Amino acid sequence: MSWRKFCLHSDGSATFRTARFTTASPAPKPEGGTTMPALALLSAVFVVGVEQTLQWKYGASGIIGMLLLTIGIKAKNPAISSTGAVVLALLVAGPAL
């Protein structure tokens, strides 16, 4: 598709220009810009720190318990979240039993 544009120049001359355009829209820009908010960065650092501490102190079973707890909360499934909470509680209370 094309259209004609009338152009009046500063020297008094006039021209018609033919331009072609497409109907595709440009890619949308992401909301919020390109910088990461400080709250999201701090929460990500906290989550990674908790996961690393669990891995260091309780091994793979600690990560599995945390994973079950997180998946259960996100899926709103009380059985899975309770299983994860029990696994974590047994790991923490294991030396005391």
C-alpha positions as a Python dict, from the first residue, in 0.01 Angstrom:
ca = {
    (1, 'M'): (0, 0, 0),
    (2, 'S'): (133, 347, -77),
    (3, 'W'): (28, 706, -30),
    (4, 'R'): (146, 1043, -159),
    (5, 'K'): (269, 1322, 63),
    (6, 'F'): (284, 1689, -36),
    (7, 'C'): (608, 1854, 77),
    (8, 'L'): (664, 2230, 74),
    (9, 'H'): (1034, 2320, 92),
    (10, 'S'): (1190, 2634, 241),
    (11, 'D'): (1300, 2757, -103),
    (12, 'G'): (937, 2771, -221),
    (13, 'S'): (936, 2455, -430),
    (14, 'A'): (682, 2183, -374),
    (15, 'T'): (706, 1810, -437),
    (16, 'F'): (497, 1500, -397),
    (17, 'R'): (660, 1203, -233),
    (18, 'T'): (535, 848, -252),
    (19, 'A'): (584, 643, 61),
    (20, 'R'): (523, 277, 124),
    (21, 'F'): (415, 145, 460),
    (22, 'T'): (311, -182, 613),
    (23, 'T'): (29, -257, 850),
    (24, 'A'): (253, -443, 1097),
    (25, 'S'): (288, -264, 1427),
    (26, 'P'): (627, -224, 1594),
    (27, 'A'): (721, -459, 1877),
    (28, 'P'): (583, -340, 2211),
    (29, 'K'): (828, -212, 2467),
    (30, 'P'): (835, -397, 2799),
    (31, 'E'): (660, -230, 3090),
    (32, 'G'): (878, -95, 3364),
    (33, 'G'): (1182, -28, 3147),
    (34, 'T'): (1494, -237, 3152),
    (35, 'T'): (1600, -194, 3513),
    (36, 'M'): (1509, -454, 3774),
    (37, 'P'): (1325, -317, 4075),
    (38, 'A'): (1518, -337, 4399),
    (39, 'L'): (1246, -539, 4573),
    (40, 'A'): (1257, -812, 4307),
    (41, 'L'): (1635, -825, 4327),
    (42, 'L'): (1633, -851, 4707),
    (43, 'S'): (1370, -1124, 4706),
    (44, 'A'): (1565, -1322, 4446),
    (45, 'V'): (1882, -1295, 4655),
    (46, 'F'): (1690, -1407, 4965),
    (47, 'V'): (1539, -1709, 4789),
    (48, 'V'): (1875, -1817, 4647),
    (49, 'G'): (2034, -1774, 4991),
    (50, 'V'): (1769, -1990, 5160),
    (51, 'E'): (1805, -2259, 4893),
    (52, 'Q'): (2184, -2263, 4923),
    (53, 'T'): (2162, -2285, 5304),
    (54, 'L'): (1919, -2575, 5281),
    (55, 'Q'): (2141, -2752, 5030),
    (56, 'W'): (2451, -2700, 5246),
    (57, 'K'): (2294, -2798, 5577),
    (58, 'Y'): (2031, -3059, 5484),
    (59, 'G'): (2139, -3183, 5140),
    (60, 'A'): (1910, -3299, 4864),
    (61, 'S'): (1622, -3385, 5097),
    (62, 'G'): (1612, -3023, 5216),
    (63, 'I'): (1582, -2902, 4858),
    (64, 'I'): (1309, -3160, 4789),
    (65, 'G'): (1116, -3049, 5100),
    (66, 'M'): (1144, -2684, 4999),
    (67, 'L'): (1042, -2768, 4642),
    (68, 'L'): (734, -2960, 4762),
    (69, 'L'): (638, -2677, 4996),
    (70, 'T'): (676, -2414, 4721),
    (71, 'I'): (489, -2614, 4458),
    (72, 'G'): (208, -2689, 4705),
    (73, 'I'): (166, -2322, 4795),
    (74, 'K'): (172, -2204, 4432),
    (75, 'A'): (-69, -2481, 4320),
    (76, 'K'): (-290, -2422, 4627),
    (77, 'N'): (-263, -2792, 4706),
    (78, 'P'): (-256, -2850, 5083),
    (79, 'A'): (-141, -3213, 5054),
    (80, 'I'): (178, -3128, 4865),
    (81, 'S'): (258, -2823, 5078),
    (82, 'S'): (199, -3022, 5397),
    (83, 'T'): (431, -3298, 5273),
    (84, 'G'): (703, -3042, 5207),
    (85, 'A'): (651, -2883, 5548),
    (86, 'V'): (672, -3222, 5722),
    (87, 'V'): (994, -3308, 5534),
    (88, 'L'): (1150, -2977, 5639),
    (89, 'A'): (1030, -3018, 5998),
    (90, 'L'): (1177, -3368, 6022),
    (91, 'L'): (1508, -3245, 5887),
    (92, 'V'): (1524, -2957, 6133),
    (93, 'A'): (1404, -3160, 6433),
    (94, 'G'): (1596, -3476, 6336),
    (95, 'P'): (1901, -3409, 6558),
    (96, 'A'): (1675, -3335, 6856),
    (97, 'L'): (1484, -3664, 6830),
}
